[in-house]
Structure formats: C-alpha cells, structure tokens
Amino acid sequence: MNETQIRKGRTETREDANADLQKADADSQKWADAIQNLLRIIERSEQKLGYFQNRVKQAKFMDQPNQRMVRAAGAQVGAHSAQLEGLRSELHQLERLHGGGIYLRQILESELRRIWGWINRPGIRNLLYTAQVSFETFVNDWRRWVADEQMHALAIEIRNTHLLIGFILLRSNTDNATLEFIVMRPDYRGRGYGTDALLETVRYVFEQLETEHINLQVSPDNGPALICFENAGFQYLSYTDTAKQSYTMGIERGEWKGEKSRDEQTVTPRLSTPLKSFFDLEE
C-alpha cells in the first residue's frame, strides 16, 4: 500500500468518526426538541386546567351560580387533568429514553451525604434503619458493606448524563441475591426510573453476580413499591402475617431468561387484587 492510499484510509476514518459524532449530536438535538415541545404543550394544558379550576372555585362564592357553566367547567377540569397525566407520562418516557437507560456502579465516598439525605427522609429511613442515623454511622456502614464480598452497595445513575438518582443495597451468595434496600432521588420518583433501576438490578444479579434467584420483602402497605416490583417482573412467593406483615417476591433465572413457558409460570396477582384472592390462589 502506498503513502497516498494510507493517507486516504486515515482521512476516511476521521470522516467516519466525524459523521458519527454529527449523527449523535443530531439525534440528541431531536430528543431535546421533542422534550421541549412536549414541555410547551404541558405548560399550555396546565394553564387551561388552572383557568377552569378557578371558574369552579369562583362558583362557590356566588349566591346563584350558573350550574350549567359550573358543570361544564368541572368537566373541563377532569378532561385537562386526564390529558396532563398522559402528557407527563409521555414526557417521563421521552426523558428516560433520551437518558440511555440506567447504569449501576460503585458509590463514590463524595456521594454518600446526598444518599444519606435521601435515606433519612420521613417514610424512607425505617426501610433500612429502625431510627434516624447520623451521617457518620451511615459512612461506617458503607465501609463495612464495601469490605464484605456478599454486600453490594451501588449507585443508580442515568447512563448518558451520569446523574446520580438512587442507591441500592444487595446481599448475595452463590445461589441467591436479596434486595435489601432501594431509594430513589425524591424528584425522580413516580417517573418510571424505579422500574428501570429494578430491571437493571435483575440483569446485574443474573449476569454479573451469576446467582439463580433474586428476592425481596415488602410491606403490603407500600403500594408504590409493590407496583414498581410488579412492573419489573417480580412474582409473589409468600405472605408473612406477623407483627411486621410482608410479601416475599422474587424472580428465578429461568423466568428472567424466558426459559419457562407462560403456562408454566405462576400468574402474579396485581396490587389491585384483594389479599383474600392472593390466598385463594395458593389453596
């Protein structure tokens, strides 16, 4: 190969790389434009919703309000509320797709104070600790987890932006992994990221830790968590009716890999199913 051919090959390689970068930038801009357009639609819908909500509120202070107009405004409130719910769900999905999914990694010590703040929020801390703990106690616990080969204290971040949005604690041995605790950054809850994090956790357990099962325990009163676990494919395995009631939920490697047919798999009762129905399935 002569020098001209070599230079030509190198030029083509650089051009290919530049083309890839330009395509990536264009794709990123398309995602950003779609998100911004949807945000503008949501803003207009919120303004309309606020207008009709105010009309309904004003009617309460009138001696003889026009009932037809009040009913019409109330119907508009319901319609715009439903529309906003759908738009926000679509926005969250776009943001998640644009973010490139969830990535689990080792936690940096500099990130511990943020995670400790999320854990110590009311309603969250009792899922890991029985009482509020100091930052120093949490740091010591983290160091103990890092030193224990069976413990995995992992950061949950958005792949493309590297934004830290959660913390997960796993315990594993040769055959089984137990999800001890998971917490999401408050402003990222209810947006689908919890389910995404659980799906990535299941993949991590079966591909990286190479265990055969993953399980967890969750309170029957923790409705949002139950929905999240169900959406991630966790099956109900048992129910403990003691002083601290809890479901045990789990996934087997065969289920995750799709080795069992649908007929062979136990149908999971959804959260809306009464507890009695769950017991009836076991009889």
PyMOL commands that set and color helices and strands:
alter all, ss='L'
color gray80, all
select helices_A, chain A and resi 3-59+67-99+109-119+125-127+135-147+186-188+193-207+223-231+253-257+275-282
alter helices_A, ss='H'
color red, helices_A
select strands_A, chain A and resi 102-106+151-158+164-172+176-184+213-218+235-240+246-252
alter strands_A, ss='S'
color yellow, strands_A
deselect
rebuild
show_as cartoon
